[in-house]
Amino acid sequence: MYDTDAIRRDHPIAGVAVASGLQLRPTGGRLVGVCPFHGDSNPSFVIYPSSQSYYCFGCGAGGDVLDFVSRLHRVDFKEAAALLQCSAPLPVSHARPAMPATVPAVDSAKATPIIEAAVAFYEAAIRSQPKVLAYLASRGLGAATVRHYRLGFGVLGLGDELRRQSLDPDVAEQLGLLSEGRERFVGRVVIPDLVGGRPTWFTGRRLDEREPRYLNLRIPKPILGLASAQGASIVMTEGPFDWLTAVGWGFSSVGLLGTRVSSGSTELLERFEEVYLVFDNDDTGRRATDEWCERLGERAIPVTLPPGVADLNGLSCQANGRQVFTRCVLDAARAARATRQQAA
């Protein structure tokens, strides 16, 4: 067992990145550099010191210091923890590259109406996109889900809409909606996180499989759907489409938007007595399941998807997908109860 909270505290991600050879440039409260995980011609690797996390807008890699070391050295979570634990804690001067005296941050009072305006604009646009609606339907997401969760589609014209509403284009650029006049979410399905029906964040997915498939707003990503999750038990999925599948089938669910384990994420899940883990049916998903089981203990209940099914959304292509998944959840619950009874 490793004290992962202590490891994260003693090894700030910026310091680890610098020690690994990355050159970081401070900008807008963030640290920017060339991504070490793909052929990055323009610096697209961003470290967020406030949340001790990173994200690459080129390849979509993201996580905390443990995830960074895991990817960099191509080792699993436990090996990454061991590598960091065996290294000396970083001094503050090394861990935190010099920041400008004045660090501009996104003004939440200005950001909130911009995020709402963007989601409303894309939400209206998707209604006149039959090919996009057909794509979503092919993935098991019908009109009711599209409407209820305010899904949208990126079309040109957001900049004009923001100007029409007298909203600050500089804040829109800080959020990642615009870049030197270019509208960055064009051609993507927009999936917002809603709190009381109002969007606080969103991601955009390409219609094809080119990378990066997902593009996020440049603010810390949430656990998708956490604000509306009800009950003592939840289903926790890996990706946005898996989450949409689960909630569309009536399950109380949250989307992790990845697989990484962080102290912040586990704290946010404390109110749930049971967390059904439904990650992708691959090596990464299985490693993530093991890590979350270790972190959550008996509250974690791993759900095994049928052979040949890549992820939860893949079941939506089957006529009886909902029934199959319900059976998988019930089987997982029975196995968990049996394990607890044996341990008692």
C-alpha positions, -999 to +999 in steps of 0.1 A: +000+000+000+012+035-008+002+068+008-009+083-025-020+116-008+014+120+007+030+112-027+010+138-044+017+164-017+055+158-017+058+157-055+040+186-071+033+178-108+051+208-121+083+199-103+081+163-115+076+175-151+105+199-149+127+172-134+117+149-163+131+174-188+100+194-197+103+231-203+073+250-190+062+285-196+038+303-173+007+317-189-027+327-174-022+308-141-011+277-160+021+262-171+024+253-208+049+231-226+054+205-254+036+173-247+060+143-240+033+118-251+029+126-288+046+145-316+036+179-304+046+207-328+028+234-309+029+234-271-004+219-260+006+203-227-009+223-198-003+220-160-028+234-136-009+241-103-041+250-085-055+215-090-022+196-093-033+182-126-023+183-163-041+180-196-029+178-232-051+195-258-033+176-285-036+140-275-061+142-247-038+127-220-046+141-185-045+133-149-024+139-118+013+134-110+008+096-107-008+094-140+019+116-155+047+093-142+027+062-153+024+074-189+059+088-191+076+056-179+050+032-193+043+016-159+011+009-140-003+029-111+014+010-084+048+012-101+044+049-106+036+053-069+067+033-061+089+054-084+077+086-067+078+072-032+115+062-037+125+097-049+131+126-025+103+152-020+108+182-042+117+215-027+092+243-033+117+262-055+120+232-078+084+222-076+069+255-086+085+274-116+084+311-112+050+326-120+042+361-131+035+386-103-001+390-115-018+358-126-050+363-145-077+337-137-110+330-153-136+353-138-164+329-128-190+357-129-181+363-165-175+326-174-209+314-163-231+333-188-206+325-216-208+288-209-246+290-208-247+310-241-224+285-258-244+254-246-277+271-257-262+280-291-249+245-297-281+230-283-302+249-308-278+240-336-281+202-331-318+203-339-310+211-376-283+184-379-300+152-389-267+134-396-255+142-360-288+131-345-286+099-366-250+093-353-262+097-317-291+074-323-267+048-337-250+050-303-282+045-284-288+081-276-323+091-287-341+124-289-352+123-252-316+120-240-304+147-264-330+171-251-329+162-214-291+165-211-289+195-234-265+179-260-254+201-288-233+203-319-206+228-327-214+250-357-198+283-368-213+315-353-206+313-316-183+343-318-211+364-333-236+351-307-213+361-278-208+395-293-245+399-298-250+392-261-221+416-252-201+387-236-164+390-231-144+374-259-112+373-238-129+352-212-143+329-240-107+325-252-095+317-216-122+291-214-110+275-247-140+283-267-121+306-291-085+306-302-073+337-321-108+340-336-111+303-344-141+285-329-126+254-314-157+232-308-169+233-344-177+197-357-180+182-322-209+168-302-211+190-271-219+172-238-224+195-208-223+189-171-255+203-157-261+216-121-298+223-117-302+223-154-275+249-159-242+240-176-210+245-156-186+228-180-186+208-212-166+185-235-168+181-272-164+148-291-155+143-328-179+124-349-149+103-362-121+085-343-093+110-350-074+123-321-080+141-300-115+127-298-124+149-269-119+186-263-127+201-229-131+236-216-100+249-200-113+247-165-110+218-141-132+189-153-159+177-130-172+142-123-200+142-149-235+141-134-224+141-098-248+170-089-279+150-100-268+116-089-293+102-063-295+073-039-270+053-019-256+034-050-242+048-083-228+034-115-195+051-123-184+050-160-153+060-178-165+082-207-193+107-215-211+083-239-210+055-213-224+079-187-252+090-211-260+054-218-263+046-181-285+076-172-306+070-203-313+036-190-324+050-157-293+043-136-281+068-111-247+074-126-216+096-128-189+098-155-153+099-144-141+113-177-111+091-176-099+065-151-075+083-128-078+079-090-074+112-071-081+121-035-105+148-047-125+123-067-128+098-038-138+126-014-166+136-038-179+100-038-180+097+000-218+100+002-224+068-018-225+035+000-219+015-032-200+025-063-205+001-093-173+004-115-181+001-152-148+009-171-138-001-206-132-038-212-095-034-218-062-035-199-065+002-189-100-003-177-091-034-157-061-016-141-084+013-132-109-010-116-082-026-094-070+009-084-105+021-075-112-011-056-081-005-036-091+031-029-128+026-021-125-007-004-158-026+001-178+003-014-164-005-048-183-032-068-166-041-101-190-048-130-179-072-157-192-065-192-199-094-216-170-107-237-166-087-269-182-056-255-157-028-255-175-004-232-210+003-217-221+024-247-213-006-269-241-025-252-266+002-264-261-012-300-278-044-288-316-047-288-315-061-252-285-040-241-303-026-211-314-060-198-279-074-203-264-046-183-290-049-156-280-085-153-243-076-151-250-052-122-271-077-103-244-104-108-218-079-095-240-071-064-245-108-056-208-114-059-200-085-036-225-097-010-210-132-011-175-118-006-186-097+024-204-127+040-173-149+036-152-122+052-176-117+082 
